[in-house]
């Protein structure tokens, strides 16, 4: 069996071993640049994609391609429509990263409430008197607003309820009210969530519907003591509006693991604001999670290329629409 699988960006060796043990030839793209991938993928049957763009041009240059596996959950970097037109399965690893991202979300909540960045910088500079500002807050008993009550949002809700007795509001038009009730979460309109929450966390997929769903108008609804955290995708919010909200005191601070442009340029406006905490889109890249994602993506490739039904397809409706299944 001469089956070739490309890995666009490096993954954990455990996923590579699964592919090799399945009898597949594995190649690493020499660069994640779309033009390079398009040139090197010509004779590949499967591919594992992380965050690099996987474009229509690449897909059209891969006549043998049967499966695109996303090393993670969001598939906004993949041209799913084009893949579906060519009868290519797009699969992901929805259960791999929820725990890690939820933990990172809670770390942000605590870091913002306790002003850890400011306290660390002041202490290093010898400003021990910052302790007398009495500027940190407790998390216990506060109201958490979750935008997107999927796997990650649900875990954040459970953990914050258990650890901090937080009241949880959620906005998610696609979640069944019964599930929210089981979680002890109150489903509310977005406007009410923003008005009442002390911490707002974002966990929605990036779609035309969610693009810039948080702008100036939404931020102005929040309490001046509240914080907002983006753990989803950069274009979910208007970055300049968030910066303005923090600098002008509409809200107390913000945090994000994601940016509209990744990596952000050296002059990104967030870099000048100490009240906005930043991480390099690494919430899911814990030692444990990269193994789960690598093995989950490899499993999806193996399932499709051995003629089995994939466990986590994301484009079944489109494949049916184009008469491919």
Order of alpha helices (4+ residues) and beta strands (2+ residues): beta-alpha-beta-alpha-beta-alpha-beta-alpha-beta-alpha-alpha-beta-alpha-beta-alpha-beta-alpha-beta-alpha-beta-alpha-beta-beta-alpha-alpha
